[in-house]
Structures are given as C-alpha cells and as structure tokens.
C-alpha cells in the first residue's frame, strides 16, 4: 500500500509538469508496466484528479486544463489526522505556530475533494486548543536542531539551566522530544561524556554547526526511548526514587499521574508499577496518597517509614480536632 501511494505521488508530480506524456515513457519513469500505469491513472481519477488521455502511437496522458492545483491525495482518515494535527499544534509550545496552522488549514481546505471538505471543516470549527503556558521555542531553532540530528552534526549553544546558571555546551544531537508541554533536545554531552536533555526554549544556537560525528548507540532501543526519557525526567533526576505497586489498572493510574510526574507500567489487568521521584520524601508521600489508589511501596524503604510517620502525625492531628465526647 505504501509503495502504491508513493508511486501515485510520483505520477502526480510528473503529470503536473504541464506536458504530454507518452504512456511508455511514464511507465518507464515509474518502473511499471503499461497495465499498472493505466490502473494508477484510474485511481487518480477516482480520487478526483482530472487526467486526460491523449491519442497517438501508444497513447499517453496529461493533466486536464485547470487542474494545476488538484485535490490532495488523502483518504478520509488521513485528512482528519492532518486537520487534528494542525488544530492541536497551537498547544505545542512553538512560537507563532497557531497562525501558521490556520494558514495551512486554509490551504488544506482548498485542496481537499468536496466530500472531505465538509468533514474537515466541521472538525476544525469545533476544536478548541488551549495554548501552552510558559515560554515557547522558535521554529527556526527546532528546524536547525532537527537538521543537525539528521546530518549527524555537532551543536554548540549557550544554555540557561533551571537555576539560572549559564554555560556553553557542545553536544551530539540525537532526538527532539515533546512531552506535551515542552520541547527537549536529547543529546550526548561531549564535555561531560554522558547523555543529557536540554530545554529547547533555554538554548541559543551558535552557528555554524560543528563537525560530523559517528552516531553512538542510544541508551535504550528506539521503541523504548520515549519511556527512557520519561523515566529520566520523572525519576532518575531526583534524590528519592520510588517504585510502587498500584492496585488499579494502568490506564486508570495514568489518568491521575501525568507523564511529567511518573511512569506507569502495566503488570496485569488489575495492577501496575508506578515509578516516581522527588527531592522530598514528604512530597512523595503526599503524592502517592493523593492519587487515590491502594498501593505498596517496593522501594525505597525510607519512603515506607516516612509514610508510617506521616500517617501517625495525620491521625494525631485528626484526633486533636475532634470534639470531646
């Protein structure tokens, strides 16, 4: 299916060159038989593209007059996915992305076949996206970082840490990560010789980029890299790292525990593991109690002792506030 879609896009590109194409030449460009070419042209017509047949030896094809901007090659699900993505982009902490998304939606509306335009229009007008609070990252920064990731080029940038300290960093960039609120650069810090994450809105790139590097092995398989990053953000960076068995399905716990606070891993249909961290045992104890689920502390042992002491203190406070019998 993907191969067919790619071939249709190449065929469209050739037809939009505003010239008559002999069928044999088109088939040769696409590496298909004349029969397959006829089927592909029929598929384009079914999707709403106006492709005319031309006479002559062997026949040929051209894009019909007035079809320089034909409908987009999107099915229903793809069109809805693009519309939702553009509408929700306003909350992605990228500067000026809301205005850009509106312009892109207008172009999408012009290029869609009429049967999809009504669906996408209804969805676009009904969706409301809350803007992301706090600082945003410039689009140029994301593009430059993404290009360095693609080309395996080192980056140098000025960085402002959470506490306000400033430094110049030299890194091998590997991924851009979006956690729903913020954009991060996941990279190998050449000076510290370790993996680091950097808030994209706190870095100022120095140009040009550095020399090319040979990619090293990531600290986790590609399919688990998001979980590795989430665990580093929510657990390993803190002084106290808790592992809890939660007596509730993973999806219910995940509804109460944002991914910026803890990592949820299912055990079975009724229990899951929650990994969460904090620099304060008091905060960990209050968080775990406030989630509203029965749980067991697997580690660290000092958290279990702290919860017992906190529970006794809370009971004494409650008893002291009761009227005398």
N, C-alpha and C positions, 0 to 999 in steps of 0.2 A: 504493500500500500504506500509506504513512504517513497519507494523508488518510483512508483507511478506518479505520485504527486510532484516529485521533483522533476520528472520528465515533462509533465504538463506545464510547470512553471518555465522550463527552458523553451518549450514550444511557444508559449505566450511571448516570451522575450524576443524570439526570432520573428514572430508574426507582427509584433509591434514596431519592427524596423521599417515599416511603411514601404514594402516592396512585394513583388510577386515571387512566390517561392515554388519552383518545380517540386512535385511530390518526392521525386527520387533524391533531390538534394536535401530536403528537410529530413527525410528518413535517414539519410547518411549522417547528417549533423547529430541526430538523436541516437544513432546506433540501433535503429529498429527496422522492422520490415514495413513494406507499404501497407499491409493489412493492419499492423499495430498502429501506424500513423493515422489511418482512417478512423480507427476506434478512438484514438486520443482526440482527434478533431471533433468527433461526435460527442465526446464527454464535455469538451469545452462548450459546445453548442447547448448541451443540456443544462450547463451551469449559467447560461445567459450570455455567453460570448458570441459575437456576430462574426463568424468566419465564412468567407465566400470561397466556393470552388471556382477555379479558372480553367479554361479549356487549353487545348494544345496537346502536343505529344506527351503522353504520360500524365497529363493533368497537373494541377497544383493548387495552392491556397493563398489567400490574402485576408488581412483583417478588413472587415467591411468599413466603408466610409462612415465617419462619425463615431468610430469605436476606439479612438485613441486612449480613452480612459474607461476601459471595460470594467464590469463588476469584479470584485475581489474573488480570488479562488479560496473561499472559505465555506465550510459547511456550517450547519446551524450551531453545533456545539463550539466550533472554533470561533465563530463570530461573537457568540455570547461570552466566551472566555476572554477575547480581546477587549470587549466593552467593559466587562467587570474589572479587568486589569487596569484599564485606563482610568476608570472611575475611582478605584481604590488607590491609585498611585498618589493621590493628593495627601494621603496619610503616611507616606513613606520617608518623611524627613529629608526630602531633596528640595533644594531651593527652586522656586518658580515652577515646580512640576505640575501644580494644579492648572495653571494657564496653558501649559504645553499639552496637557492631557485633553483639555477642552478643544484645542485646535485639531489634535489628532482624531478625536471623536467626530468632529465635523467632516474631516476627510474620509473617515471610515463610513459615515452615513452616505456620502456621495458615491462611494464605490461599491456599496452593497446592492445586491439584487433586491427588488421591491419586496419579495416575500420575506426577506430577513430584516429589512429596514424598520418595519413596524415593531418587530420583537425587540430589536436592539434599542430603538427609540424609547419604548416603554420602560425597559430596564434602566436605561441611562437616566431618564427623568425621575424614576422612583428611588434611585440610590442616593444616599447622603453619606459622605465620608467625613469623619471628624479629623481635622488637621492634627498632625503630630505636635505635641507641645515641646518647647525647648529649641535648641539650636538645630540648624539644618546644614547639610553638606552640599557644596556646589556641584552641579552636574559635571563641570569640567574636571573636577578632582576625581569623581568616580570613573569618568572616561579614561583619564590618564592612568589611574591605578589599574583599571581593567586591561588596558593596552600593555602595561608592564607585566602583568600576570600572564597574558597571552604570549608575549615575546620573551619571557624569562629574563627581564632586565631589572637590575637592582634599582632601588629607590632611595633617595636621600631626602629627608624632610625635617622641618622644625616641628617639635611636638610639645604640647602643653598637657602635662599629666593632671590627674584628678585633683591633686593638692595644689596645683598652680605652678609646679616646677617645670622649667623649660629645658629642653635638650635637643641635640641634633642626632637623628637616628639614621643608620644605614642598614637596609633590610633586603631580603629576598622575598618579594611578594608572591603569595600563593592563592589566596582567595579573598573575595569580598563577601562579607556575611551581614545579612539583615535579620535582626531578631524581632521585627515587628515595630520597633520604635527607633532604633539607631542603626547606623552603618558602621561596620568594623572592617579593618584590614587585618587579615591573619597572615603572619609573615615570620620568617626566620631572622632574628636579630643577629647580625654578624659580630657585633661587639660583645654581646652577652652570650653568644653561642647557644641560643635556646629559642623556642617558639614563643612568640609574643602576639598580643592583639592590641590594636590601636583604634581609638575612636576616629572615624574619618573626618568628623567635623572639628577635631582638635589638631589636625596636621596641616602644614603648609608645605607643599612640594617645592623642592629645589630642582631646577632644570639645568642641563639636560639630565636624563636618566643615566644610571651607572652602566657598567659593562654587563654583558650577558652572563648568566650563570647556568650551571647544570642542575636541574631540579633534583632535590633530595627526596627521600621517602617521607610521605606525610605521617604524622603521629598516629593516625587511625585510617582504616580503609575509607575510600571515598564515600561509601554509603553510610558510614558512621561518623563522618567528620562533623556533621551538624550536632550530633549528640556529644561528641568530644568537646566541641566549642562551648555548648551549653553547660556542660559539667564544669569546665574551667571557669565560666562566668559565674556560676551559682554555688560552687562548692570548693574547688581546689585553691581558689584565690584567698580563702578565708582561714582564720586561725582555727576555728572549730568546724569540723566536717561531720555531719550527721548522716547516718544511714538508718532509715525507719521502714518497718513493715507496716503498711497501711491496710486495714481490714475494710477495703472497699475496692470496686473495680477501678482500673487505671483511668478510664475516661472520666469517671466522677471526680477522682482526685485531681486530674489535670484541669478540670473546670474550676477548681478552687485554688490551684497552685499555678500562677503564671510561669511561663518558661524562663522568665528573667529572675525567678526566685529559686526554683528547684527543678530537678529532672525526675520524671516519673517513668518507671519501667514495669510492665505487667509481669506478674508471677503466674497467676491463673485467672479464672473468670471473676473471682471474688477478692483477690488480694494483689498488691503491687508493692514495689520498692520506691521510696522517695529519698533522693539524695539532695541535701540542702546544707548550706553553710552560712556562717556568720562569725563576726569577731566577738559577739556577745552571747554567752550561754543563756542569759535572761531572754534575749530576743528569740533565740532558737526555741526555748521552752514555750514562750507565749505563742509564737507562730504555730508550732505543732498542735498546741491545744486549740487554737482558734480555727484550725481547718475543719473541725467538726467531725473527725473520724476516729474510731478506735485505732490505736497503733501500738507498736512495740519498738523500743529503742534497741537497735542492734549494735550501734556504735555511735559515739564513744561512750565509755562507761561513766565519765564525769557528767554527761548530759542526763543520764538516768538519775544520778544522785542529785543533780541540780533540780530536776523536775520534782523529786520527792520533797526536797526542802521548800520549793516554791508552793507545792500543794499544801503542805502543812501551814505555811505562812498565810495562804489564802483562806484556809479553814479557820485559823485563829481570827483573821480579820472578819470573816462572816459571822462567827460565833459572838465576837465582841459587839457586833452591831445589832444582835437580836435583843428584843425587849425581855426583861426578866419575867419568868413565869410566876 
